[in-house]
């Protein structure tokens, strides 16, 4: 991401910046169009689908290169996930850095787990890493119309909240786009 000031009129009380970044930068969401031509873009997903009850799966004890199985998720999540948002707190977001470990060995969701979430009717899946999983994992979720939020951050106090929590993940409304940065919020 690059940011530059393009106008600074401090004496008049205003300033203007230009941002140059990819739409899948920082905390962002993926719409089905991200992996499937002709699928729903951001603006085609109703606004109310981007917020709702969310369950935080505390997976902070995850190991490098771990692929979360359906069994592992089943231990951390309630039985009824219909129309819920599932947030995967791996702890990896707190390790952010340009290291080989962080860039290439994070714990991720596997395709089998994505199928498990699809079968339970979730509306969205989020993770505290720049990717929820490999291409097949993305495809499994997005083909079912499940949006993905990536590069989230879970402050320690969220693990003390009663679940489900209310989660808002409103992307910038870019017409025809496959993804956009967003401001993810847990409302306590």
URDACOR-V399835 format. One line per field, one symbol per residue. ss: DSSP state (H for helix, E for strand, - for the rest). burial: b if it has 16 or more other ideal C-beta (glycine too) atoms within 10 Angstrom, else e. A space follows every 50 residues. Layout:
ss=???
burial=???
This chain:
ss=-EEEEEEEEHHH-EEEEEEE-------EEE-HHH-------HHH--HHHH EEEEEEEE--------EE-HHHHHHH--------EEEEE--HHHH----H HHHH---EE-HHHHHHHHH----EEEE-------HHHHHHHHH---EEEE -----HHHHH----EEEEEEE-------EEEEEEEEE-
burial=eeeeeeeeeeeeeeeeeeeeeebbeebbbbbbbbbeeeebbbeebeeebb bbebbbbbbeebeeebbbebebbeeebeeebeebbbbbbbbbbeeeeeee ebeeebbbbbbbbbbbbbebebbbbbbbbbbbbeeebbbbbbebebbbbb bbebeeebeeeebbbebebebeeeeebbbbbbebebee
